[in-house]
Amino acid sequence: MKFLNKIKLLFSTRFLVRRDIFHFVQKEVVGQEFDCVVDIGAGKAPFRKLIKAKKYIGIDIEDRGFGDGLIIADINECVPLKDQSVDLVLMTEVLEHIKEPKAVLAEVYRILKPGGKLILTTPFVWPEHEAPNDFYRYTKYGLEYLLRESGYNDIKIEPKSGYFLTMCQLTMVFMRKKIFIPVVFFINAFAMTFSFCDKRKDFPLGYNVAATKK
């Protein structure tokens, strides 16, 4: 059954980028248990099953199927949680939609406990989306600057892909009609087979980031 589910994923036009984010989050939380996790821009909480937590809170601007524990809020205004109350914050594909990123990263820093971790992902080469609320694309240098200015340390920034996988993923972005299903499957399978070619990292789909609070 697990094998069949993995095969089904190859029919998704977002498979390559989502696979990378999923593996990054999994790598950053494996073997750990948290008292309190906050998922900002949580949507349907796709990473909830990866994380062992006594309390898992979602924050989003609307209910998109998160379930229990969702706080409806606009984080451009504030993060409605107490100082030093959270062990881990997830912000996957959210930062590009934030008007004042430095202010929000400072708010996240405020709610993290000392030694708490932020896991963040954001696109670099990707079409505009959720218009008109798509504001920025960040280089690794811009991300490091924002995080250091907000007080974070132990900053790790990884490209989501190299040139080869970026081009494979971009080829499929707009292939959402059923007629393209065989093509999407072929491109995903081709990309996985020849992923060893993905060596040039200055043209990534985006960046995966982990940072801690002092």
N, C-alpha and C positions, 0 to 999 in steps of 0.2 A: 504493500500500500504506500509506504514512504517513497519507494522508487517511482511509482506512478505519479505521485504528487509532485515529485521533482521534475518529471517529464512534462507535466502540465504547465509548470512555471516557464518552460521554454517557449510557450505560446504568448507570453506577455511582452508587449512593446516596451515595458520599463524593466524588464528582467535584469539586465546588466547593472544598471545603477542601483536598483533596490537590493540586489544580491550583495553588492559591495558594502552598502550601508549596514545591512543585516549582519554580515560577518564582522564588521568593525565593532558594532555595539556588542555583539556576542563575545568578541575577544577582550573587550574592556571590562566586562562584568563577570566573566567566567570564574567560578569558584568563590564568589563573594556573596554575602548576604547583607542587606541594607535595612536600617530601621525605617527610613522614609525616602521615597523616590518621587520626584516631580517630573512629569512629562509635559513640557511646554509645547503647545501646538499639537496636542496629542492625537487628534483625529480619532481613529478606531483603536489606538494603542497597539500597533503591530509588534512592539518590542516587549510588551508586558510579560509574555510567556518566557522570555529569556532571562528575566531578572527576579531574583529571590528578594522579596521585600515584605516587611510587616505592614507597611502602608504604601500604597501606590496612588498618587494623586495626579489627575490630569488637569491642565489649564488650556482652555481654548476659547475662541471668540464665539463659538456656538457648539451645540451638541451634535457631533458627527458620528455617534455610535460608540462613545467611550464606555458607557455603563456607570456603575457606582464610583463615586469619588471624583467626579468632574466639577471643577470650578469654572464658571463662565466669567471671563474677564478679558480686557484688552491690555496686554502687557506693555503696549506703548505708553500706557498711563501709569501702571505699577504692577508689581507681582504681589498679590494679596496673601502673603505668608509672613510669619514672624522671622526675626533675625536669627541666624544660626540654628535653623530648625530642620535642615534637609541634608541628607548624606550624598545624594546623587541627583543631578539635573540633566535631563535629556532635552536637546533642542535639535531635532532632525529636520532639515529643510525648512527652517523658520527664519533664520537671521536675515535672509534676503528680503523678507516681508516687513522688517522692522524699520520704522522711520528713523529712530535715534538709537542705533545699535550700541554705542558706548554706554548710554544711560541704562539700557536693558541689561547689558552684561554686568554693569555695576550692581543692579538690583539682584541679579542671580548670585553674584558674589556675596551680597548681603545675607541672603537666605541660607547659603551653604554653611555647614559647620566647618571649623578649622580642619583641614585635611580632606574636606569634601571634594567631589569631582564633578566637573562639567563635561558631558559628551555632546559634541556639536557637529553637525554636518551642514554643508551649504553648497549650492551649485556654482560652477564657474563657466563652463561652456554648456549652456542650456537655453532653450527658448523662453521668452517672457511668458509668465503664467499667473493665474489669479489676478489678472488686471482689474483695476489699476493699482493693486497693492503689491507690486513687484518693483523694489527700489534699487537693489545693488547686486553686483557680482564682485567677489573678493578674491584677491591673490593671497598666497600664503603669507606674504609680507604684511599685507593689510590686516589679516587675521591675527598675526602675532602682535602687531602694534596695538590693536584694540584690546586684546587680552592682557597684555602687559600693563597698559594704561589703566585697566580696571583692577589690577592687583594680582592676577593669576600667576602661578609659576608652574614648573614641570610641564611646559606646553609642548605637546606633540601634534604635528600637522602632517598628514599624509594625503597625497593625491588619490582620488577615487579610481583613477584609471590613467593609462597612457594613451598616446595618439591612436593606436590600433583599436582599442576597445571604445574610445570616445567616438570614432568614426562609425563603428558598427552600431553603437547605441543611437547616434543621431540619425542614421539611415532609417531607423524604425519609428522614430518619434511620432510621425503623423500617419503611420500605417494601422489605423484603428478599425478600419472596415474589415468585415469577415473575409472579403476576397484576398486580403493580404496575409491571412493566418499561416499558410504554408511558407511564405517568404519570411515571416517573422521567426518561425521555428528554425528555418535553415540558417538565418543570420545568427541567431543565438547559439545554435549548435556549432556553427563555424567559429564564432568568437571564442567559445569555450575550448574548442579543439586546438586553436592556434593562439591561445592567450599568452603563450611564452614569447610571442612577438611584441608584447605590449611593454616596450622598454623606454620609450621617450615619454617623460613625465611632465613636460612643460605645456601640455594641452589637455588637462584633465577635465572630466565631467564636473568635478568639484573637489572639495576637500573634506576630510574627516579629521576632527580635532578632539583631543582630550587635554584637560588642564585641571589643576587643583588649586584650592584656596590655601594660602599659607597658614 
